[in-house]
Amino acid sequence: MSDIRLYSIERGTGEPLILLHGNGEESRYFARQIRHFAKTRKVIAIDTRGHGQSPRGNAPFTIRQFAEDLHDFMEEKGIERADILGFSDGGNTALVFALQYPQKVRKLILNGANLYPSGMKTLIVLPIWAGYGAASLLAPVSQKAKKQKELLGLMVKDPYIRPEDLSRISSKTLVLVGKNDMIRHRHSLLIAKSIPGAKFVCLKGDHFIAAKNPETFNRAVERFLSDGK
């Protein structure tokens, strides 16, 4: 079992929809999604380990550990199966979780996920590598740099999933990205093409379409969740 208890915002009743935020963020990133989807289902927005109001704990700070934390959270809450929407690093966690625990995922929504660092555009990934290097040098003498190293480390070391591994995902999947996303368009298409039967939707906007264009984003997610229930 996990060494920590994750903080979550829970609203509504019905079929569970779990929301997983991105790197350095917290569950409140999904404020507009929580409000919208709680009208028809049980929405559970989680603060990842070391983010928001969830403690850091002593376990490894990795995407795979976050997936294990999610498994333990669902077990603790008695959630046998859920729809899971993951954004950015939350999408990466959702991918790892779906591979590790396929029986616990009904439908999977991946918003701006990536399999490895080069899936991000060059102008995005180069500053991340530089920041990680600088934080690594300062981490022994600075708690702030140590935390920054851990956060940036998630983007330079994780999740490293092989495209061919995605053929094992059995859940109905939606790959949802912004037209000007920080993830390369061809990389998002690779993810969609590698997951059997996955749908691909590209919306006007950037990486943060859920927050910046919530009405359009929510409609796309709603259509997917309602299709073929």
C-alpha positions as CSV (number, residue, x, y, z in Angstrom):
1,M,0.0,0.0,0.0
2,S,1.0,3.6,-0.6
3,D,3.0,5.4,2.1
4,I,0.7,8.5,1.8
5,R,-3.0,9.4,1.5
6,L,-3.8,11.4,-1.6
7,Y,-5.9,14.5,-1.4
8,S,-8.9,14.7,-3.7
9,I,-11.9,16.9,-4.6
10,E,-15.0,14.7,-5.0
11,R,-18.3,16.0,-6.4
12,G,-21.5,14.5,-7.8
13,T,-22.9,11.0,-7.9
14,G,-22.9,8.2,-10.5
15,E,-20.2,6.6,-12.6
16,P,-16.7,7.6,-11.4
17,L,-14.6,9.9,-13.5
18,I,-11.1,10.4,-12.2
19,L,-9.1,13.5,-13.2
20,L,-5.3,13.5,-13.1
21,H,-3.6,16.9,-13.4
22,G,-0.2,17.8,-15.0
23,N,3.3,18.5,-13.7
24,G,3.5,21.1,-10.9
25,E,-0.2,21.6,-10.8
26,E,-3.1,20.4,-8.7
27,S,-6.7,19.1,-8.9
28,R,-8.1,22.7,-9.1
29,Y,-6.7,22.9,-12.7
30,F,-9.8,20.9,-13.6
31,A,-12.3,23.4,-11.9
32,R,-14.4,23.8,-15.0
33,Q,-14.4,20.0,-15.7
34,I,-15.4,19.2,-12.1
35,R,-18.3,21.6,-12.2
36,H,-19.5,20.3,-15.6
37,F,-19.2,16.5,-15.2
38,A,-20.4,16.5,-11.5
39,K,-23.9,17.1,-12.9
40,T,-24.1,13.6,-14.2
41,R,-21.4,11.5,-12.5
42,K,-19.0,11.1,-9.5
43,V,-16.0,13.3,-10.3
44,I,-12.8,12.7,-8.4
45,A,-9.9,15.1,-9.0
46,I,-6.7,13.9,-7.3
47,D,-3.7,15.8,-6.2
48,T,-0.7,13.7,-7.2
49,R,2.0,12.8,-4.7
50,G,4.0,16.0,-3.8
51,H,1.5,18.3,-5.6
52,G,-1.3,20.4,-4.1
53,Q,-2.4,19.1,-0.8
54,S,-1.0,15.6,-1.2
55,P,2.2,14.9,0.8
56,R,5.4,13.9,-0.9
57,G,6.0,10.8,1.1
58,N,9.2,8.7,0.8
59,A,8.4,6.6,-2.2
60,P,10.1,7.3,-5.6
61,F,8.9,10.4,-7.4
62,T,8.1,8.8,-10.7
63,I,5.2,8.3,-13.1
64,R,5.1,4.6,-12.3
65,Q,4.8,5.4,-8.6
66,F,2.0,7.8,-9.3
67,A,0.2,5.0,-11.1
68,E,0.7,2.8,-8.0
69,D,-0.6,5.6,-5.8
70,L,-3.7,5.8,-8.0
71,H,-4.3,2.0,-7.7
72,D,-4.0,2.3,-3.9
73,F,-6.4,5.3,-3.9
74,M,-9.0,3.4,-5.9
75,E,-8.7,0.3,-3.6
76,E,-9.0,2.5,-0.5
77,K,-12.1,4.2,-2.0
78,G,-13.6,0.9,-3.1
79,I,-13.6,2.0,-6.8
80,E,-13.5,-1.1,-8.9
81,R,-13.5,0.6,-12.3
82,A,-13.5,4.2,-13.5
83,D,-13.2,6.5,-16.5
84,I,-9.9,8.2,-16.3
85,L,-8.9,11.6,-17.8
86,G,-5.3,12.5,-17.6
87,F,-3.7,15.8,-18.6
88,S,0.0,16.0,-19.6
89,D,2.0,14.1,-16.9
90,G,-1.4,13.0,-15.6
91,G,-2.0,11.5,-19.0
92,N,1.3,9.7,-18.8
93,T,0.3,8.3,-15.4
94,A,-3.1,7.2,-16.9
95,L,-1.2,5.4,-19.7
96,V,1.0,3.5,-17.3
97,F,-2.0,2.7,-15.1
98,A,-4.0,1.4,-18.0
99,L,-1.1,-0.9,-19.0
100,Q,-0.6,-2.1,-15.4
101,Y,-4.2,-2.3,-14.3
102,P,-6.4,-2.7,-17.4
103,Q,-9.3,-4.1,-15.5
104,K,-9.7,-0.9,-13.5
105,V,-10.1,1.4,-16.5
106,R,-13.4,1.7,-18.4
107,K,-12.6,4.6,-20.7
108,L,-9.3,6.5,-21.1
109,I,-8.9,10.1,-22.1
110,L,-5.3,11.3,-22.8
111,N,-4.9,15.0,-23.0
112,G,-1.4,16.1,-24.1
113,A,0.3,12.9,-23.0
114,N,3.7,11.8,-24.3
115,L,5.6,8.5,-24.3
116,Y,9.1,10.0,-24.0
117,P,10.7,13.5,-23.8
118,S,11.3,13.8,-27.6
119,G,7.6,13.7,-28.0
120,M,7.7,17.3,-26.9
121,K,8.6,20.1,-29.3
122,T,12.3,21.1,-29.3
123,L,11.7,24.6,-28.0
124,I,9.8,23.1,-25.0
125,V,12.1,20.2,-24.1
126,L,15.5,22.0,-24.3
127,P,14.7,24.5,-21.5
128,I,13.4,21.6,-19.4
129,W,16.7,19.7,-19.8
130,A,18.6,22.9,-19.0
131,G,16.4,23.6,-15.9
132,Y,16.8,20.0,-14.8
133,G,20.6,20.3,-15.0
134,A,20.7,23.6,-13.1
135,A,18.3,22.3,-10.4
136,S,20.4,19.1,-10.1
137,L,23.5,21.2,-9.3
138,L,21.7,23.3,-6.6
139,A,19.6,20.5,-5.1
140,P,22.2,19.5,-2.4
141,V,22.0,23.0,-0.9
142,S,18.5,24.2,-1.8
143,Q,15.1,22.6,-1.0
144,K,13.5,24.7,-3.7
145,A,16.0,23.4,-6.3
146,K,15.5,19.8,-5.0
147,K,11.8,20.0,-5.6
148,Q,12.3,21.6,-9.0
149,K,14.7,18.8,-9.9
150,E,12.0,16.2,-9.0
151,L,9.4,18.0,-11.0
152,L,11.5,18.5,-14.1
153,G,12.9,14.9,-13.6
154,L,9.4,13.6,-14.4
155,M,9.7,15.2,-17.9
156,V,13.2,14.1,-18.7
157,K,13.2,10.6,-17.2
158,D,9.6,9.5,-17.6
159,P,7.6,7.7,-18.7
160,Y,9.5,6.0,-21.5
161,I,6.8,3.8,-22.9
162,R,7.4,1.9,-26.1
163,P,4.7,2.6,-28.8
164,E,4.3,-1.2,-29.3
165,D,3.4,-1.6,-25.6
166,L,0.2,0.5,-26.3
167,S,-1.3,-2.4,-28.3
168,R,-2.0,-4.0,-24.9
169,I,-4.4,-1.2,-23.8
170,S,-7.9,-2.6,-24.0
171,S,-9.9,0.4,-22.8
172,K,-11.8,2.7,-25.3
173,T,-9.4,5.6,-25.6
174,L,-9.6,9.2,-26.7
175,V,-6.4,11.1,-27.5
176,L,-7.2,14.8,-27.2
177,V,-4.8,17.6,-28.0
178,G,-4.6,21.3,-28.9
179,K,-3.7,22.4,-32.4
180,N,-0.8,24.3,-30.9
181,D,0.1,21.8,-28.3
182,M,3.6,21.5,-26.8
183,I,3.4,17.8,-27.7
184,R,4.4,17.2,-31.3
185,H,1.3,16.5,-33.5
186,R,2.9,13.4,-35.0
187,H,3.7,12.1,-31.6
188,S,0.1,12.4,-30.5
189,L,-1.0,10.6,-33.7
190,L,1.5,7.9,-32.9
191,I,-0.1,7.3,-29.5
192,A,-3.6,7.2,-31.1
193,K,-2.5,4.8,-33.8
194,S,-0.7,2.5,-31.4
195,I,-3.8,2.0,-29.1
196,P,-6.3,-0.3,-30.7
197,G,-9.4,1.6,-31.8
198,A,-8.4,4.9,-30.2
199,K,-10.0,8.1,-31.3
200,F,-8.0,11.2,-32.1
201,V,-9.4,14.7,-31.6
202,C,-7.4,18.0,-32.2
203,L,-9.1,21.1,-30.9
204,K,-8.3,24.8,-31.4
205,G,-5.9,25.9,-28.7
206,D,-2.7,24.9,-27.0
207,H,-1.6,22.4,-24.3
208,F,-3.9,23.9,-21.7
209,I,-7.2,23.6,-23.6
210,A,-9.1,22.2,-20.6
211,A,-8.5,25.4,-18.7
212,K,-8.5,27.9,-21.5
213,N,-11.3,26.5,-23.7
214,P,-13.4,24.4,-21.3
215,E,-16.7,24.4,-23.1
216,T,-15.2,22.9,-26.3
217,F,-13.0,20.5,-24.3
218,N,-15.9,19.3,-22.2
219,R,-18.1,18.7,-25.2
220,A,-15.4,16.6,-26.8
221,V,-15.0,14.5,-23.6
222,E,-18.7,14.3,-23.1
223,R,-19.3,12.9,-26.6
224,F,-16.6,10.3,-26.1
225,L,-17.9,9.2,-22.6
226,S,-21.5,9.0,-23.9
227,D,-20.7,7.1,-27.1
228,G,-21.5,3.4,-26.8
229,K,-22.1,3.3,-23.1
